């Protein structure tokens, strides 16, 4: 994300309809009630449209990892893995949104595509870094690079300017809950004063959901949208974890679990 420049239906109790003559007998035995009806899930996985927005572009690849790998590479690889898992669970309308071009124009372009798509949910996939002031220098494989091992963890962002803010927040909380269930921790630094102008309001301190109104992919879209920082690639240990199949599978499982619950609760 950084650049180094930068859905309860309550049960319905139905009283039995009895004739007046039968009423006394019914009363004597106790009021007769039908079994509560359970409303069927409205979730049709095959029609539920999820867009996985791959953060940044090949031309403007976002942050660089501690080992000089562009963030865009991490974003694309994880998005493809999540797409495969969602489709295997019946979410056939899942698609990747890969945008081309310079950074800022690509943001408005992807918001327009999302709005035209009438998607049910958008998850913008990123990997985190830190403000330049936290960076330290080191050499990796003969090349000068930067790192910061001070912070780690995933984070989730929603925009109050999105007309589906509350729905977006609900999905973000579901995803945070699933990440926590996988044993993963969220990045706590965004709520701290030391972040300066990058400080964000923490909306859910249990699962790491922050408010970030200015993000175009959230604020300019008219569907539920969440930006997901899957982890910090500027942290040398977490970068290696993000490279692993195990961590990618854990993250993919968390996203699938959250999408299932979100779809079923609509």
C-alpha positions as CSV (number, residue, x, y, z in Angstrom):
1,X,0.0,0.0,0.0
2,X,2.8,2.4,0.8
3,X,5.1,3.7,-1.8
4,X,8.6,4.7,-0.9
5,X,8.0,8.1,-2.1
6,X,4.7,6.4,-1.4
7,X,-26.0,-9.7,6.1
8,X,-31.2,-12.0,11.1
9,X,-34.5,-13.2,10.4
10,X,-36.1,-13.9,13.7
11,X,-38.1,-17.1,13.9
12,X,-41.8,-16.7,13.3
13,X,-44.0,-18.4,15.8
14,X,-47.3,-19.3,14.2
15,X,-50.2,-20.0,16.5
16,X,-52.5,-22.8,15.4
17,X,-55.9,-21.7,14.3
18,X,-58.6,-23.7,16.2
19,X,-62.3,-23.5,16.2
20,X,-64.1,-21.8,19.1
21,X,-65.3,-25.3,20.3
22,X,-61.8,-26.7,20.2
23,X,-60.4,-23.6,21.9
24,X,-61.0,-24.6,25.5
25,X,-59.4,-28.0,24.9
26,X,-56.4,-26.4,23.4
27,X,-56.1,-24.0,26.3
28,X,-56.4,-26.9,28.7
29,X,-53.5,-28.7,27.0
30,X,-51.5,-25.5,26.6
31,X,-51.4,-23.3,23.5
32,X,-50.5,-25.2,20.4
33,X,-47.7,-23.8,18.3
34,X,-46.2,-24.9,15.1
35,X,-42.5,-25.5,14.9
36,X,-40.5,-22.3,14.1
37,X,-39.8,-21.9,10.4
38,X,-36.2,-21.4,9.4
39,X,-35.9,-19.1,6.5
40,X,-33.7,-20.6,3.8
41,X,-30.5,-18.9,2.9
42,X,-30.8,-16.4,0.1
43,X,-27.2,-17.1,-0.9
44,X,-26.8,-18.5,-4.4
45,X,-23.1,-19.0,-4.6
46,X,-23.1,-19.5,-8.4
47,X,-24.6,-16.0,-8.8
48,X,-22.8,-14.1,-6.1
49,X,-20.3,-11.8,-7.8
50,X,-17.0,-11.2,-6.1
51,X,-14.3,-9.0,-7.6
52,X,-10.8,-9.4,-6.3
53,X,-9.1,-6.1,-7.1
54,X,-5.3,-6.6,-7.5
55,X,-3.7,-3.6,-5.9
56,X,-1.4,-1.4,-8.0
57,X,-0.3,-2.1,-11.5
58,X,2.7,-3.5,-13.3
59,X,3.7,0.0,-14.3
60,X,3.1,1.4,-10.8
61,X,3.8,-1.7,-8.6
62,X,3.4,-0.1,-5.2
63,X,5.8,-0.8,-2.3
64,X,9.0,-2.9,-2.6
65,X,9.6,-5.7,-0.2
66,X,12.6,-6.0,2.0
67,X,14.1,-8.3,-0.7
68,X,13.2,-5.9,-3.6
69,X,10.1,-7.7,-4.9
70,X,7.3,-5.4,-6.1
71,X,4.1,-5.4,-4.1
72,X,2.1,-6.0,-7.3
73,X,3.7,-9.4,-7.6
74,X,2.5,-10.4,-4.1
75,X,-0.9,-9.0,-4.7
76,X,-1.5,-10.8,-8.0
77,X,-0.3,-14.2,-6.7
78,X,-2.4,-14.1,-3.6
79,X,-5.5,-12.8,-5.6
80,X,-5.2,-15.8,-8.0
81,X,-5.0,-18.2,-5.1
82,X,-8.1,-16.7,-3.5
83,X,-9.9,-16.8,-6.8
84,X,-9.2,-20.5,-7.3
85,X,-10.4,-21.3,-3.7
86,X,-13.6,-19.3,-4.1
87,X,-14.4,-20.9,-7.4
88,X,-13.8,-24.3,-6.0
89,X,-16.4,-23.5,-3.3
90,X,-19.0,-22.6,-5.9
91,X,-18.5,-18.9,-6.3
92,X,-18.3,-19.2,-10.0
93,X,-18.7,-15.4,-10.6
94,X,-15.4,-14.6,-8.9
95,X,-13.1,-12.5,-11.1
96,X,-9.8,-10.8,-10.9
97,X,-9.6,-7.1,-11.7
98,X,-6.1,-6.3,-13.0
99,X,-5.6,-2.7,-14.0
100,X,-2.9,-1.2,-16.2
101,X,-1.3,2.2,-16.3
102,X,0.0,4.9,-13.9
103,X,-1.0,4.8,-10.3
104,X,-3.7,7.5,-9.9
105,X,-5.5,7.1,-13.2
106,X,-5.7,3.4,-12.6
107,X,-7.6,4.0,-9.3
108,X,-10.4,5.9,-11.0
109,X,-10.4,3.3,-13.9
110,X,-10.9,0.4,-11.4
111,X,-13.6,2.2,-9.5
112,X,-15.5,2.7,-12.8
113,X,-15.1,-1.0,-13.8
114,X,-16.4,-2.0,-10.3
115,X,-19.5,0.2,-10.5
116,X,-20.3,-1.1,-14.0
117,X,-20.0,-4.7,-12.8
118,X,-22.8,-4.5,-10.2
119,X,-20.7,-6.8,-8.0
120,X,-21.9,-8.1,-4.7
121,X,-18.6,-7.6,-3.0
122,X,-15.1,-6.1,-3.8
123,X,-12.0,-7.1,-2.0
124,X,-8.9,-5.0,-2.9
125,X,-5.8,-7.0,-2.1
126,X,-2.6,-5.4,-1.0
127,X,0.6,-6.0,1.0
128,X,1.8,-3.5,3.5
129,X,4.9,-1.4,4.1
130,X,5.7,1.5,6.4
131,X,6.3,5.3,6.0
132,X,9.8,6.2,4.8
133,X,10.8,7.4,8.3
134,X,10.7,3.9,9.7
135,X,12.9,2.4,7.0
136,X,16.4,1.0,7.6
137,X,19.0,0.1,5.0
138,X,20.4,-3.4,4.4
139,X,22.0,-5.3,1.6
140,X,20.3,-8.4,0.1
141,X,22.0,-10.5,-2.6
142,X,24.4,-7.7,-3.4
143,X,21.7,-5.1,-3.8
144,X,20.9,-2.2,-1.5
145,X,17.4,-2.5,0.0
146,X,15.3,-1.3,2.8
147,X,13.4,-3.0,5.6
148,X,11.5,-2.4,8.8
149,X,11.0,-5.2,11.3
150,X,9.2,-3.0,13.7
151,X,5.6,-3.8,12.5
152,X,3.8,-6.8,11.2
153,X,0.3,-8.2,10.6
154,X,-2.7,-7.8,8.4
155,X,-5.1,-4.9,8.4
156,X,-8.6,-4.1,6.9
157,X,-9.9,-0.7,5.7
158,X,-13.3,0.6,4.9
159,X,-14.5,4.1,3.8
160,X,-17.4,6.0,5.4
161,X,-17.9,7.6,2.0
162,X,-18.9,4.3,0.5
163,X,-22.7,4.2,0.2
164,X,-22.5,0.6,1.4
165,X,-20.3,1.5,4.4
166,X,-22.2,-0.6,7.0
167,X,-22.2,-3.6,4.7
168,X,-18.6,-3.1,3.9
169,X,-17.8,-2.9,7.7
170,X,-19.7,-6.2,8.2
171,X,-17.6,-8.0,5.7
172,X,-14.4,-6.5,7.0
173,X,-15.3,-7.8,10.5
174,X,-16.1,-11.3,9.2
175,X,-12.7,-11.4,7.4
176,X,-10.9,-10.1,10.5
177,X,-12.6,-12.8,12.6
178,X,-11.5,-15.5,10.1
179,X,-8.0,-14.2,10.0
180,X,-7.9,-14.2,13.8
181,X,-9.2,-17.8,13.8
182,X,-6.3,-18.7,11.6
183,X,-4.0,-17.5,14.4
184,X,-3.0,-14.3,12.6
185,X,-2.7,-10.9,14.3
186,X,-3.6,-7.5,12.9
187,X,-1.2,-4.5,12.5
188,X,-1.8,-2.2,15.5
189,X,0.4,0.7,14.4
190,X,-2.3,2.5,12.4
191,X,-4.1,3.6,15.6
192,X,-0.9,5.0,17.2
193,X,0.1,8.7,17.2
194,X,3.6,7.7,15.8
195,X,1.9,7.2,12.4
196,X,1.3,10.9,12.0
197,X,-0.8,11.7,8.9
198,X,-1.1,7.9,8.2
199,X,-2.9,7.3,11.5
200,X,-6.4,5.8,11.1
201,X,-9.4,5.4,13.3
202,X,-9.7,1.8,14.6
203,X,-13.3,0.7,14.2
204,X,-12.9,-2.8,15.6
205,X,-10.1,-3.4,18.0
206,X,-10.8,-7.1,18.1
207,X,-10.1,-7.9,14.5
208,X,-8.2,-4.9,13.0
209,X,-10.7,-2.9,11.0
210,X,-9.8,0.7,10.3
211,X,-11.5,3.6,8.7
212,X,-9.8,5.2,5.7
213,X,-12.2,7.5,3.8
214,X,-9.8,8.7,1.1
215,X,-9.1,5.5,-0.6
216,X,-10.6,5.8,-4.1
217,X,-11.3,2.1,-4.6
218,X,-13.4,2.2,-1.5
219,X,-14.9,5.7,-1.5
220,X,-15.7,6.0,-5.2
221,X,-17.4,2.5,-5.5
222,X,-21.1,1.9,-5.0
223,X,-20.9,-1.7,-3.8
224,X,-19.5,-3.2,-0.5
225,X,-15.8,-2.8,-0.7
226,X,-12.9,-3.6,1.7
227,X,-9.2,-3.0,1.3
228,X,-7.1,-5.9,2.7
229,X,-3.5,-5.6,3.6
230,X,-2.6,-9.3,3.9
231,X,0.7,-8.6,5.8
232,X,3.9,-6.6,5.8
233,X,6.4,-7.3,3.1
234,X,8.9,-4.7,4.4
235,X,9.2,-6.8,7.5
236,X,11.9,-9.4,6.6
237,X,10.4,-12.3,8.6
238,X,6.8,-11.6,7.5
239,X,7.9,-11.2,3.9
240,X,9.2,-14.8,4.0
241,X,5.9,-15.9,5.6
242,X,3.9,-14.2,2.8
243,X,6.0,-16.1,0.3
244,X,5.0,-19.5,1.8
245,X,2.2,-21.7,0.5
246,X,1.1,-22.2,4.1
247,X,0.5,-18.5,4.8
248,X,-1.2,-18.1,1.4
249,X,-3.5,-21.0,2.2
250,X,-4.3,-19.6,5.6
251,X,-5.2,-16.3,4.1
252,X,-7.2,-17.9,1.3
253,X,-9.2,-20.0,3.8
254,X,-10.0,-16.9,5.8
255,X,-11.3,-15.0,2.8
256,X,-13.4,-18.0,1.6
257,X,-14.9,-18.4,5.1
258,X,-15.7,-14.7,5.3
259,X,-17.3,-14.7,1.9
260,X,-19.4,-17.8,2.7
261,X,-20.7,-16.2,5.9
262,X,-21.3,-12.8,4.2
263,X,-23.2,-14.4,1.3
264,X,-25.4,-16.6,3.6
265,X,-26.3,-13.6,5.9
266,X,-27.6,-11.4,3.1
